[in-house]
Amino acid sequence: MKNKNEYQVINVAGKLAKGFLHSPLTVVLGAILLLVGYIALNTMPREEDPQIAISGGAVIVALPGATPKEIENVIVKPLERKLREVRGIEHVYGMAMDNVGIVNIMYYIGENREDSNLKLYDKVMQNMDSLPKGTMQPIVKPFDIDIDIPIISVAFYPKDQKTVNDIALFKVVRKIQQKLNSVNYVAKTILKGARKAQYNIEVDMGKLSAYHLSLGQIMQAVQSVAVDVPDVKGRTADNKLVIFGVKNAIESVDDVGDIIVAQYMGSPIYLRDVASVKEGVDIQNFQTAEILFKDKVNHSESDEGQVSEFSDQRTQITLTVAKLAGTNAVFVADDVVNVLKAHDREFDRIGMGYIITRNYGERANEAVNELMHHLFITIIIIALMLVFALGWRESLIVTFTVPAILAVTLFTAWMTGQTMNRITLFALLLSLGLLVDAAIIVIENIHRHLHSHGVEDKEMGELLIEATDEIGAPTNIATLAIILTMVPMAFVGGMMGSFMKPIPYNVPVALIASLFVAYIFTPYLSLKLLKKPEHGDHHNKDDDKGSK
């Protein structure tokens, strides 16, 4: 039979405290929470900024010989109307030009990119029969905006431009780019400022007019021999294929000059007759870059020995590397750096060097490590404050709850596919001040019960359950109110909503975890660390209060 004086548990807080107070699994649960939190912290993908899923694409439709007005009426406008039927499209932009029409679409932020691309392709294919006669096969080109932002940039430069020219530098960097493409989770590599080898043809417009030629004829003549395509002629009597492989006809400046562009009065007109040909780099490429080195030297005595700077300017090629969405920027960046270091001897032998100008993986790793450093400092500050307010044992109990709650939050974020970035860290920092509220309320009520009248007549376990159960309902309501203030942020749309998404996802999880940790571990640790005051001490305190 139940004792009439035994406290009847009515709240979830008291039930949790009663269920775990004397259970040997409580210690195991605490160790598991800290372990999974540690695993999540070390294995959770780290990046500087969250990768926002931006879906969209372009539909390119060519109609040779059509004017921009015709393209607009028969291709662009009908295609815009059809694409509007696809659910999730936010913007549609059409462009009409000579011979071609382009329709760009943008889905709402947060739409699944693969599903969006499939819907776009399906809609275009469904309406192929409505395109006018003579229209070429439409090209559907999806956007990959979520992997366009590089996490690491490397500037390659020649140590001596006399020994390593632009073409030699490009060949080496192109080989490195090919190796980096095979690194795990590398999505895209781009070269910027690269100069390729080519034959530059400078046409004399006066001579061109004298021979009654056009630039189009020059282009066609060059393109006709600048190919290397074997021609299959058929089968022999013994059933073998005969293939005539024609070697590329352009191998030198003289070969380019010997191209016949036309016939004039029965005589051939060579390219060298109307143009000058030089071997060089792609002069039409204006996307060049240079790297600047600064060294300090002393002026002569007439300059009073002041220190000034002079610059060593060299051409460079920048190689940018982007990662796949949801992967660890730290690991990807480290793998890229290791590939570069493996070629250090080769670079020295060739006479070229490189500088890593951007490394978001390193910055993300430093941000996470700095957060953990400040979390430890914050936990120590909280512990010191509680020592003066409640006592060192109470302070130790509350201090344990902080890493336990953070462990639950990090593990939940890891299991839901989130990454560790500056917004996730901000969510943890935002909730840090709220995490200890429930534990402080529970330990304060336990402290009050331990110093109340009649405490010597109660068992320690019953006292802890009663103290925890009393504050269960108001603590739950207060925590729920704080959680509700975060809910509206989850419904913010657009790019800002996707960027700030970790806040409404992680802060409520941390607050809910703080309740369970407070109700389970605070009474258990209090049973192990706290003791009821002696009867004499309790009596003296009551007398002192009465005299006052």
HELIX and SHEET records of a PDB file:
HELIX    1   1 VAL A   12  LEU A   21  1                                  10    
HELIX    2   2 LEU A   25  THR A   43  1                                  19    
HELIX    3   3 PRO A   68  ILE A   71  1                                   4    
HELIX    4   4 GLU A   72  VAL A   76  3                                   5    
HELIX    5   5 LYS A   77  LEU A   83  1                                   7    
HELIX    6   6 ARG A  113  GLN A  126  1                                  14    
HELIX    7   7 MET A  128  SER A  130  5                                   3    
HELIX    8   8 ILE A  145  ILE A  147  5                                   3    
HELIX    9   9 ASP A  166  LEU A  180  1                                  15    
HELIX   10  10 MET A  205  ALA A  210  1                                   6    
HELIX   11  11 LEU A  215  VAL A  225  1                                  11    
HELIX   12  12 VAL A  253  GLY A  257  1                                   5    
HELIX   13  13 LEU A  271  VAL A  274  1                                   4    
HELIX   14  14 GLU A  301  ASP A  303  5                                   3    
HELIX   15  15 ALA A  329  ALA A  342  1                                  14    
HELIX   16  16 ASP A  344  ILE A  350  1                                   7    
HELIX   17  17 TYR A  360  ALA A  389  1                                  30    
HELIX   18  18 TRP A  392  MET A  415  1                                  24    
HELIX   19  19 ARG A  422  LEU A  435  1                                  14    
HELIX   20  20 ASP A  437  LEU A  450  1                                  14    
HELIX   21  21 VAL A  455  ASP A  457  5                                   3    
HELIX   22  22 MET A  460  GLU A  470  1                                  11    
HELIX   23  23 GLY A  472  MET A  486  1                                  15    
HELIX   24  24 VAL A  487  PHE A  491  5                                   5    
HELIX   25  25 GLY A  494  PHE A  499  1                                   6    
HELIX   26  26 PRO A  502  LEU A  529  1                                  28    
HELIX   27  27 HIS A  535  SER A  547  1                                  13    
SHEET    1   A 4 ILE A  89  MET A  97  0                                        
SHEET    2   A 4 VAL A 100  TYR A 107 -1                                        
SHEET    3   A 4 GLY A  56  ALA A  62 -1                                        
SHEET    4   A 4 ILE A 139  PRO A 142 -1                                        
SHEET    1   B 4 VAL A 186  LYS A 192  0                                        
SHEET    2   B 4 VAL A 307  LYS A 323 -1                                        
SHEET    3   B 4 ILE A 152  PRO A 158 -1                                        
SHEET    4   B 4 MET A 352  ASN A 359 -1                                        
SHEET    1   C 3 VAL A 186  LYS A 192  0                                        
SHEET    2   C 3 VAL A 307  LYS A 323 -1                                        
SHEET    3   C 3 ALA A 289  ASN A 298 -1                                        
SHEET    1   D 2 ALA A 197  VAL A 203  0                                        
SHEET    2   D 2 ALA A 275  VAL A 281 -1                                        
SHEET    1   E 2 ASP A 231  ARG A 235  0                                        
SHEET    2   E 2 LEU A 241  PHE A 244 -1                                        
SHEET    1   F 2 ILE A 260  TYR A 264  0                                        
SHEET    2   F 2 SER A 267  TYR A 270 -1                                        
END                                                                             
